Amino acid sequence: MPSIAYFGPRGTFSEQAARVHAGADDTLEPMRTVPAALAAVRAGEADLACVPVENSVEGAVSATMDALAVDEPLVAVAEVVLPVRFSVLVRPNLTADRVRTVASHPHALAQVQGWLAANLPDAAQTAANSTAAAAVGVLDGSWDAAVTAPVAATHYPLDVLATGIADVEGAVTRFLLLRHPGTLPGPTGSDRTSIVVTAAAERTGVLAELLTELALRGINLSRIESRPLKGRLGQYRFYLDFDGHVHEQRVGDALAALHRRCQHVRFLGSYPRAEPSPTSTAAAAGNTDADYAAAGEWLAAVRNGTGG
Ligand SMILES: O=C(O)C(=O)Cc1ccccc1
């Protein structure tokens, strides 16, 4: 019976994402922070961790980015993309005109600024650990209102002041399900690979070199983020997401090239894309596994004097 540790408490979007992935027998364990969810997997207390990684409005979830780059490596085996529409929960019988404080996860507050300005203009905003932590804070009297995932209303005895709120139509959040490295999910033809690299900051053009290794092999970069290395300004980790699976020749070849050129490469997984998109451009550019095999045979023949 696999267990999934998720960024909690109960009623977060991360719980909703975990439920998309979970089987009927899986157990779900809420954890207080993203690092705590990852630590539960590292400690063998959970099989998988479900954490938010990026949002189409606010961008990267930095707590997740930082936690994935340090400590024992974990690999993503699946991603879940959820549409984000928020609910506003208040203590029972509290009307909108009496709401003085509203709390939520910073990514949630950022996505409902328009609604708050129009509907709760005088309410002071406070950052909470997560959307559901804000609901718990309303229950214990810390705040009047919380901006939450819809599912939070089923977990906490609070009134629903509003539902379906989103300043940006179509906004989505992407979550990763991570576990100990082991047998990877096989290639599906529509996969994504994630890595974190550190490269010598003082080498001119180093980032262009790394991206060129991908481009030359017909690999489409779908995301690049940087995070500071913390100790000193000017040194960064780069997080790259690109199409393809490490078991495909062009991807393996590119990863090996990055390993040669970088100080450090951490593999964060090859997993099916939530929104399928066949990586067909690789074929046109002569970058399929068959192209690699044919080129390898030709080279072997040149080297052993039987062809050319
Ligand atoms: O706090 C939550 O519910 C999360 O899972 C993080 C989050 C916050 C805002 C939008 C999507 C996910």
The ligand as an SDF file (V2000), in Angstrom:
LIG
                    3D

 12 12  0  0  0  0  0  0  0  0999 V2000
   -0.8480   25.6990   -0.5120 O   0  0  0  0  0  0  0  0  0  0  0  0
   -1.2670   24.8560   -1.3360 C   0  0  0  0  0  0  0  0  0  0  0  0
   -2.4510   24.4970   -1.4160 O   0  0  0  0  0  0  0  0  0  0  0  0
   -0.3240   24.3020   -2.2870 C   0  0  0  0  0  0  0  0  0  0  0  0
   -0.3900   23.1480   -2.6350 O   0  0  0  0  0  0  0  0  0  0  0  0
    0.6410   25.2800   -2.9060 C   0  0  0  0  0  0  0  0  0  0  0  0
   -0.1080   26.1110   -3.8980 C   0  0  0  0  0  0  0  0  0  0  0  0
   -0.4450   27.4250   -3.5940 C   0  0  0  0  0  0  0  0  0  0  0  0
   -1.1580   28.1880   -4.5270 C   0  0  0  0  0  0  0  0  0  0  0  0
   -1.5320   27.6320   -5.7460 C   0  0  0  0  0  0  0  0  0  0  0  0
   -1.2140   26.3110   -6.0180 C   0  0  0  0  0  0  0  0  0  0  0  0
   -0.4880   25.5520   -5.0950 C   0  0  0  0  0  0  0  0  0  0  0  0
  1  2  2  0
  2  3  1  0
  2  4  1  0
  4  5  2  0
  4  6  1  0
  6  7  1  0
  7  8  1  0
  7 12  2  0
  8  9  2  0
  9 10  1  0
 10 11  2  0
 11 12  1  0
M  END
$$$$
